[in-house]
Amino acid sequence: MLKALVLLFLAWVCFLFYAGIGLFTSGFLLTRLELTNHSSCQELPGKGTLVGSGRGEPGACWTVPRFSRAVIVLIDALRFDFVHPWPAGPPAPQPFLGRLSFIQHLLEAQPQHARLYRFLADPPTTTMQRLKALTTGSLPTFVDAGSNFASYAIQEDNLIAQLNNTVDRDDWDLLIAHFLGVDHCGHKHGPHHPEMAKKLNQMDQMLQTLVEQLENDTLLVVAGDHGMTETGDHGGDSKPEVMAALFLYSPLPLFPGASLKDPEVVPQVNLVPTLALLLGLPIPFGNIGEVMVDLFSGEGDTQPLATALAQASAYHLNAQQVSRFLHAYSLAAQDLPPEELQHLQNLFSSASSEYEQLLDQLKTGEVREADIQALISQLRLFLRGARTACTETWARFRPARMIGGTILLASTCLLCLITSRLTSSPDFPFHCLLLRAVVWGLAGAVLLAGGLMAAGIGLEPSLLCAGSAATSLIAFLWALKSRESSSMTVFLPGPLPILVLLFLRSAALFSDSFVVAEAWAAPFLLRSLSLFLVAQLHWEGRLLVGVSTACLSSPTASLARREGPRALGLLVGLLLCVRLSILFHRCPEETPVCQSSPWLAPLATMAGGQAKNLWYGACLGTLGVLVLAVRFWLRRCGNLNSPAPPVLFVRWGLPLMALGTAAHWALASGTDEAPPRLQALVSGAVVGLPRAVLALAAIGLGLLLWQPVTVLVKTGASSSNHIIVPFVGPPASQADLDYVVPQIYRRMQEALRGKLARGGGQTPLALAAYGLGSVYSAAVVTALALLAFPLLLLHTERISLAFLILFLQSFLLLQLLATAVGTPAGSPGPFSVPWLAISAWALTATQTFYSTGHQPVFPAIHWNAAFVGFTEGHGSSPVLPALLVGANTFASHLLFSVGCPLLLLWPFVCEGQGSTKRKKTLASGTEVGGEKEEEPLMEMRLRDSPHHFNAALLQLGLKYLFILGVQVLACVLAASILRRHLMVWKVFAPKFIFEAVGFVVSSLGLLLGVALVMWVDRAVGSWFKQLILSQER
């Protein structure tokens, strides 16, 4: 199997996952750009109104205010049928019916003063999104792309801001009361419980008391932000959830006539422009609502022409404001359909022309009511068309896309599970199947693009990628089924224990309590897996300490005596590290009793100088230990002796990076304490030091890619022993090189062993290479060390202690996994990493995410990472701060995915650690005496069978992607199935976002890690070619 094929196949599988995530996201997480524009009294949205504009009159803005004050009573989750009148006589069949009797009394006794509406909410029906709609007149989605999407403050233009900017009075103008009792009662008991009747009775008494205190210039608005389901939940788009109640009342006559028997349906966004014009305020800039025309009745029912003129005036102001918003939004974003925007612009232009004609007729007194009503109808058509276009783009779930994305993710997980068992087959035609899949995928994308263009739909990237991915996946699976008819039945039940574990964890993600408590659940699962590993050693007879081994064969007993205490020691150390890492936890908002670790705060927030110095000393010690640990491991494996540039950088560059990190911490924690004359110098150093560390890391990675072979070669006198090869001269093909490399490595070991046996110096070595047995893992460990320091800089100082604990924990886990797998001595292949090892590695990445002070919610993001090295900001581009914050948040995903190849390499490295020579054994198990003893080839054993090496890397990547993909699939299912759940936008949707972005980061890191190992393998091949040529000369 070619190296390029491994990377291409993994990249193709990642593309399938990306397409599934993107398709689901396009149907679930609809986004909208928040504009920062604001309306003002000084700037009308267009030409003046028809009549009654009041420009220049006291208290007038765009129009003369009809009311001086407004009282808004927001009853959370006030479903419409909670307010709908119930006739006297028969008892109500449900406890919530007929409880707001005072509203029914006002509707019957004062029909011109009161009006009840069906208040239609736009999904998502969550309180925060509904409050935004009720104040801005727009359609907030879960992700409002603004200046800071973690803030709960409303950044857009809204009624509250207009009141603060427009009205200048000493007395109050707007009173808002938000009652949460009905919503809480619904969540706890449901709408059919008697407690709901008690709570509605309390609301009725409150309203009666309030109405008695109202003055004539005050408008009362009673509204529900959303409804609730029969179980008391909300968040989705079912009729009980979106149908709230709206009640308007004024002590003075408000409406020209009595209300209809069936209340009118009014979208929630219509309340904003209505209140703005009634209070004499500018309509908020981003409003897409339509004024409630019944509230603009002019002189009353006796003068229908005046009423029509007042309504036309309000409608035209509203239409001008919406047209201005659509124009500004289309310049800033491209998510609204261009064809629809053009159609709306034509409607508005036509209505504006009729409006100008009506202005001319008004001057001559030849205005007819029919002409005004025609204008109102055209303006209403424009406003409703604009709202429909925005609603279809921003505020509706798209179930077809959600289902399609889920199916694509599930199918890709199935593909990973099947193909991970086919990689070891040397005759399996991966290249043919992949080529066919790519060709079909491109064809599917072209056909889909043509269909979308023919239908007049824009070329949406998520649809094109999903169509291409689905076509290529179907083509691959169909070809696989025709070639391997038994693959589906043979390979699916493979890793049954791991599938059970994944199923249990995936099922737990459907519980909001588990998602909130995952920071404690992940360490528990990791400890359980570690205990299972040691228990597995015991079941295999390899963990016998203090027990008679007479019943066991001599090799088994010897192995048990050697590995038993070591495995127990590794287990104890691993459990201790897991326990210590929990000390760096951040509590989620849903657990107010919990207290976050104080060690997450920067040192600059500490008041005591002595305590700060002690913590700073501990952080310095951590940096030193990290540098020494990397150098010690490389020295033990022999790679630190190499004169290669990456090794020289490890010797001198890593200490410089640690020094720069320590200096940055010292200056950042004491910037305010610096003398005034040194403030500029300190500020410059705080900015420059992180950039210097990042530059050093980039130089180190560049050197590693330039010369990744970290081997020291020593040559001496010629040797009489020659390597017999089936070719003349240097190797002419990859097959020749694969044949000769293991022989060269064995000859090096034999020469070195002979020199040591003779005391050294008697017979000079022909050739000796140090560090060749760990050349792959040395490159990966060096890359991880170079990545760790910039990522460490993006965290607060004391998180370095968590990094040290987690690095030690990862080392112990690798050692324990290598002990459980066993040394691969004598195995010609195929090589394979057990599912249990990969599951433990992925679980450790999740645990590291939480143990570095992160949580899968937006308010817990470490925003201060965006300013590391950039205290003055980043200008207008959000790319760089997004990268810095992303690197801080997903540091664990990146490190563990890049280090994933160590799961394959580490058992080979452990083969040579403290090894005793192993005698060659026959197939019967008897040992072969004499001088022929097998030396540990370590990672050079992988070059004995290049096909198995490449297949093992591909299988490792597919297994890792499968485990990560199952987690994403579980979050997708939880978010879609529970989209009506109370906590969907608080827990499940953020969890999906973090899991999806984490998957993207992890998959890219995995590709980089696998590519690095293959790059080293290519360099090792070139190194051996040069070695052979030098020996020939």
TAQUIZI-V431670 format. One record per residue. N is the residue number from 1. NEAR is the number of other C-alpha atoms within 12 Angstrom. Layout:
# TAQUIZI-V431670
[[N/NEAR] [N/NEAR]]
This chain:
# TAQUIZI-V431670
[[1/28] [2/25] [3/28] [4/22] [5/27] [6/35] [7/36] [8/26] [9/40] [10/42] [11/29] [12/36] [13/45] [14/39] [15/34] [16/46] [17/46] [18/39] [19/40] [20/43] [21/46] [22/37] [23/38] [24/41] [25/39] [26/33] [27/33] [28/45] [29/39] [30/33] [31/31] [32/31] [33/35] [34/33] [35/31] [36/22] [37/22] [38/31] [39/36] [40/28] [41/30] [42/17] [43/19] [44/28] [45/28] [46/24] [47/21] [48/26] [49/33] [50/33] [51/29] [52/32] [53/35] [54/23] [55/22] [56/14] [57/14] [58/15] [59/24] [60/27] [61/37] [62/44] [63/40] [64/31] [65/33] [66/35] [67/34] [68/33] [69/31] [70/34] [71/33] [72/33] [73/32] [74/35] [75/39] [76/41] [77/49] [78/50] [79/45] [80/41] [81/36] [82/44] [83/41] [84/33] [85/28] [86/24] [87/15] [88/13] [89/7] [90/10] [91/13] [92/19] [93/11] [94/21] [95/24] [96/37] [97/31] [98/31] [99/33] [100/37] [101/29] [102/32] [103/40] [104/29] [105/27] [106/29] [107/31] [108/21] [109/15] [110/25] [111/27] [112/28] [113/32] [114/38] [115/46] [116/40] [117/38] [118/37] [119/42] [120/39] [121/52] [122/47] [123/43] [124/46] [125/49] [126/38] [127/42] [128/28] [129/35] [130/41] [131/39] [132/38] [133/41] [134/46] [135/43] [136/42] [137/42] [138/49] [139/46] [140/46] [141/40] [142/41] [143/33] [144/30] [145/25] [146/24] [147/20] [148/21] [149/26] [150/22] [151/19] [152/20] [153/20] [154/30] [155/30] [156/35] [157/34] [158/40] [159/46] [160/31] [161/26] [162/33] [163/33] [164/19] [165/21] [166/28] [167/29] [168/15] [169/14] [170/7] [171/10] [172/16] [173/28] [174/29] [175/23] [176/24] [177/22] [178/24] [179/27] [180/23] [181/26] [182/40] [183/37] [184/25] [185/29] [186/35] [187/28] [188/20] [189/23] [190/27] [191/36] [192/26] [193/23] [194/21] [195/25] [196/34] [197/30] [198/23] [199/31] [200/39] [201/27] [202/22] [203/34] [204/30] [205/19] [206/23] [207/35] [208/22] [209/13] [210/27] [211/29] [212/18] [213/17] [214/23] [215/19] [216/21] [217/24] [218/34] [219/40] [220/41] [221/39] [222/44] [223/45] [224/46] [225/50] [226/51] [227/51] [228/45] [229/34] [230/23] [231/23] [232/31] [233/37] [234/44] [235/44] [236/38] [237/30] [238/27] [239/26] [240/33] [241/43] [242/40] [243/40] [244/43] [245/44] [246/45] [247/41] [248/42] [249/44] [250/36] [251/26] [252/22] [253/30] [254/34] [255/31] [256/27] [257/20] [258/23] [259/25] [260/18] [261/14] [262/13] [263/26] [264/22] [265/25] [266/33] [267/41] [268/46] [269/44] [270/41] [271/44] [272/42] [273/49] [274/45] [275/50] [276/51] [277/44] [278/41] [279/36] [280/37] [281/43] [282/47] [283/55] [284/51] [285/46] [286/46] [287/51] [288/45] [289/48] [290/43] [291/41] [292/35] [293/37] [294/34] [295/38] [296/37] [297/31] [298/31] [299/23] [300/23] [301/20] [302/13] [303/15] [304/21] [305/26] [306/26] [307/30] [308/37] [309/38] [310/38] [311/43] [312/45] [313/40] [314/46] [315/45] [316/49] [317/47] [318/50] [319/48] [320/43] [321/41] [322/42] [323/38] [324/32] [325/39] [326/39] [327/26] [328/23] [329/28] [330/24] [331/16] [332/19] [333/19] [334/21] [335/28] [336/32] [337/27] [338/21] [339/17] [340/26] [341/31] [342/21] [343/19] [344/34] [345/29] [346/21] [347/28] [348/39] [349/22] [350/21] [351/33] [352/30] [353/19] [354/25] [355/36] [356/22] [357/20] [358/32] [359/27] [360/15] [361/18] [362/22] [363/13] [364/11] [365/12] [366/16] [367/23] [368/20] [369/24] [370/17] [371/24] [372/35] [373/29] [374/22] [375/37] [376/36] [377/26] [378/29] [379/42] [380/34] [381/26] [382/39] [383/39] [384/29] [385/30] [386/41] [387/37] [388/27] [389/27] [390/39] [391/32] [392/25] [393/28] [394/34] [395/35] [396/35] [397/34] [398/26] [399/23] [400/19] [401/30] [402/36] [403/28] [404/32] [405/39] [406/40] [407/30] [408/40] [409/43] [410/32] [411/31] [412/42] [413/35] [414/34] [415/41] [416/39] [417/38] [418/31] [419/42] [420/39] [421/34] [422/33] [423/37] [424/28] [425/22] [426/21] [427/15] [428/21] [429/23] [430/33] [431/23] [432/20] [433/30] [434/31] [435/22] [436/24] [437/32] [438/30] [439/22] [440/27] [441/31] [442/25] [443/23] [444/27] [445/28] [446/21] [447/20] [448/29] [449/26] [450/17] [451/19] [452/19] [453/15] [454/12] [455/11] [456/15] [457/20] [458/23] [459/24] [460/24] [461/22] [462/31] [463/36] [464/31] [465/36] [466/40] [467/37] [468/35] [469/44] [470/43] [471/31] [472/36] [473/45] [474/30] [475/28] [476/38] [477/30] [478/22] [479/24] [480/27] [481/19] [482/14] [483/19] [484/23] [485/14] [486/14] [487/25] [488/23] [489/13] [490/16] [491/22] [492/21] [493/17] [494/22] [495/25] [496/15] [497/17] [498/27] [499/26] [500/17] [501/25] [502/31] [503/19] [504/19] [505/30] [506/28] [507/23] [508/25] [509/36] [510/33] [511/28] [512/28] [513/20] [514/23] [515/39] [516/32] [517/28] [518/36] [519/37] [520/31] [521/26] [522/34] [523/37] [524/24] [525/28] [526/39] [527/29] [528/23] [529/34] [530/40] [531/27] [532/23] [533/35] [534/35] [535/22] [536/22] [537/32] [538/24] [539/15] [540/21] [541/27] [542/34] [543/32] [544/30] [545/22] [546/11] [547/16] [548/16] [549/20] [550/12] [551/12] [552/18] [553/15] [554/15] [555/21] [556/21] [557/24] [558/20] [559/28] [560/32] [561/25] [562/22] [563/31] [564/32] [565/23] [566/27] [567/38] [568/31] [569/21] [570/31] [571/36] [572/22] [573/26] [574/36] [575/31] [576/24] [577/34] [578/41] [579/26] [580/25] [581/38] [582/36] [583/30] [584/37] [585/34] [586/38] [587/31] [588/33] [589/20] [590/20] [591/14] [592/11] [593/9] [594/14] [595/17] [596/26] [597/24] [598/19] [599/32] [600/32] [601/26] [602/30] [603/34] [604/27] [605/20] [606/22] [607/15] [608/12] [609/16] [610/12] [611/15] [612/25] [613/21] [614/16] [615/29] [616/35] [617/22] [618/23] [619/35] [620/30] [621/23] [622/32] [623/39] [624/27] [625/25] [626/36] [627/34] [628/24] [629/26] [630/36] [631/30] [632/21] [633/28] [634/37] [635/24] [636/23] [637/37] [638/30] [639/39] [640/35] [641/29] [642/30] [643/23] [644/27] [645/30] [646/40] [647/38] [648/25] [649/33] [650/45] [651/29] [652/20] [653/32] [654/41] [655/30] [656/28] [657/40] [658/40] [659/28] [660/34] [661/45] [662/34] [663/30] [664/38] [665/41] [666/32] [667/31] [668/36] [669/30] [670/27] [671/26] [672/17] [673/18] [674/17] [675/13] [676/12] [677/10] [678/16] [679/18] [680/16] [681/17] [682/27] [683/29] [684/21] [685/28] [686/33] [687/30] [688/25] [689/33] [690/40] [691/26] [692/28] [693/38] [694/33] [695/23] [696/32] [697/36] [698/26] [699/25] [700/36] [701/32] [702/20] [703/26] [704/36] [705/29] [706/20] [707/30] [708/41] [709/45] [710/45] [711/36] [712/26] [713/27] [714/21] [715/20] [716/20] [717/17] [718/16] [719/20] [720/12] [721/17] [722/19] [723/23] [724/15] [725/21] [726/16] [727/15] [728/14] [729/21] [730/24] [731/25] [732/19] [733/17] [734/22] [735/19] [736/26] [737/33] [738/32] [739/26] [740/33] [741/39] [742/33] [743/26] [744/35] [745/37] [746/30] [747/28] [748/36] [749/32] [750/28] [751/32] [752/29] [753/24] [754/23] [755/21] [756/17] [757/13] [758/14] [759/12] [760/14] [761/14] [762/13] [763/21] [764/23] [765/29] [766/26] [767/33] [768/31] [769/35] [770/29] [771/40] [772/49] [773/43] [774/46] [775/51] [776/48] [777/45] [778/44] [779/52] [780/45] [781/46] [782/48] [783/43] [784/40] [785/44] [786/40] [787/35] [788/41] [789/47] [790/37] [791/38] [792/45] [793/47] [794/41] [795/43] [796/39] [797/42] [798/41] [799/45] [800/43] [801/36] [802/40] [803/41] [804/37] [805/33] [806/42] [807/35] [808/29] [809/37] [810/41] [811/31] [812/31] [813/46] [814/40] [815/38] [816/44] [817/43] [818/35] [819/40] [820/42] [821/34] [822/31] [823/32] [824/31] [825/32] [826/26] [827/19] [828/20] [829/24] [830/29] [831/39] [832/38] [833/41] [834/30] [835/37] [836/38] [837/40] [838/39] [839/41] [840/41] [841/46] [842/47] [843/40] [844/44] [845/41] [846/44] [847/44] [848/46] [849/42] [850/46] [851/45] [852/47] [853/41] [854/38] [855/38] [856/36] [857/32] [858/30] [859/21] [860/28] [861/33] [862/34] [863/27] [864/25] [865/31] [866/29] [867/30] [868/41] [869/33] [870/24] [871/21] [872/15] [873/17] [874/18] [875/12] [876/10] [877/11] [878/19] [879/13] [880/20] [881/27] [882/22] [883/23] [884/32] [885/28] [886/32] [887/36] [888/40] [889/41] [890/43] [891/43] [892/43] [893/41] [894/37] [895/48] [896/48] [897/42] [898/41] [899/49] [900/50] [901/46] [902/46] [903/49] [904/47] [905/42] [906/43] [907/39] [908/43] [909/41] [910/37] [911/33] [912/31] [913/25] [914/12] [915/18] [916/16] [917/19] [918/23] [919/21] [920/21] [921/18] [922/11] [923/9] [924/8] [925/12] [926/12] [927/17] [928/16] [929/13] [930/11] [931/15] [932/14] [933/20] [934/28] [935/31] [936/37] [937/41] [938/38] [939/41] [940/41] [941/41] [942/45] [943/40] [944/32] [945/29] [946/35] [947/30] [948/32] [949/39] [950/40] [951/42] [952/40] [953/45] [954/47] [955/41] [956/47] [957/52] [958/44] [959/46] [960/48] [961/50] [962/42] [963/42] [964/44] [965/45] [966/40] [967/41] [968/43] [969/46] [970/37] [971/42] [972/47] [973/35] [974/34] [975/43] [976/35] [977/25] [978/29] [979/40] [980/35] [981/33] [982/35] [983/31] [984/38] [985/36] [986/36] [987/37] [988/41] [989/44] [990/36] [991/37] [992/39] [993/34] [994/34] [995/37] [996/36] [997/30] [998/40] [999/40] [1000/34] [1001/33] [1002/38] [1003/43] [1004/33] [1005/37] [1006/41] [1007/40] [1008/30] [1009/39] [1010/47] [1011/35] [1012/40] [1013/44] [1014/38] [1015/28] [1016/33] [1017/38] [1018/30] [1019/26] [1020/35] [1021/33] [1022/25] [1023/27] [1024/34] [1025/26] [1026/19] [1027/27] [1028/28] [1029/16] [1030/14] [1031/21] [1032/15] [1033/10]]
